[in-house]
Amino acid sequence: MKIIHSIIGIMIILFGALFLNITVDNEVFRTIMYKVIGGVILFLGVLYLKNVAKFGKQ
């Protein structure tokens, strides 16, 4: 079960990183919104790995 939760957490982190890398030309507000949403998703993925998957604890 720990492996499944780890894979889900890593997928959430990769999805957040995808949003962080999106840049829209000539639309500053939309680019900033994608960066903020990506940062929040990335942070939630790290929290998921830390709490649910208990990543880092043996």
MOFEN-V279621 format. One record per residue. N is the residue number from 0. SS is DSSP state (H for helix, E for strand, L for the rest). NEAR is the number of other C-alpha atoms within 10 Angstrom. D_CENTER is the distance of its C-alpha to the mean C-alpha in Angstrom with 1 decimal. Layout:
{{N/SS/NEAR/D_CENTER} {N/SS/NEAR/D_CENTER}}
//
This chain:
{{0/L/6/20.6} {1/H/12/18.6} {2/H/10/17.8} {3/H/10/16.6} {4/H/16/14.2} {5/H/19/13.0} {6/H/13/12.5} {7/H/16/10.6} {8/H/23/8.2} {9/H/17/7.9} {10/H/14/7.7} {11/H/20/4.7} {12/H/23/3.1} {13/H/16/5.7} {14/H/15/5.4} {15/H/23/3.2} {16/H/17/5.8} {17/H/16/8.2} {18/H/20/8.3} {19/H/21/8.9} {20/L/12/11.6} {21/L/15/13.4} {22/L/14/16.7} {23/L/12/19.4} {24/L/8/22.9} {25/L/8/25.2} {26/L/9/22.8} {27/H/11/21.5} {28/H/10/20.3} {29/H/14/18.2} {30/H/18/16.6} {31/H/15/15.9} {32/H/14/14.5} {33/H/20/12.0} {34/H/20/11.1} {35/H/15/10.9} {36/H/16/9.0} {37/H/22/6.3} {38/H/18/6.7} {39/H/16/6.9} {40/H/21/3.9} {41/H/24/2.4} {42/H/15/5.8} {43/H/16/6.2} {44/H/22/4.8} {45/H/17/7.1} {46/H/16/9.6} {47/H/20/9.7} {48/H/22/10.6} {49/H/15/12.9} {50/H/11/14.7} {51/L/13/14.8} {52/L/19/14.9} {53/L/14/16.7} {54/L/17/15.3} {55/L/8/17.7} {56/L/6/20.6} {57/L/4/23.4}}
//
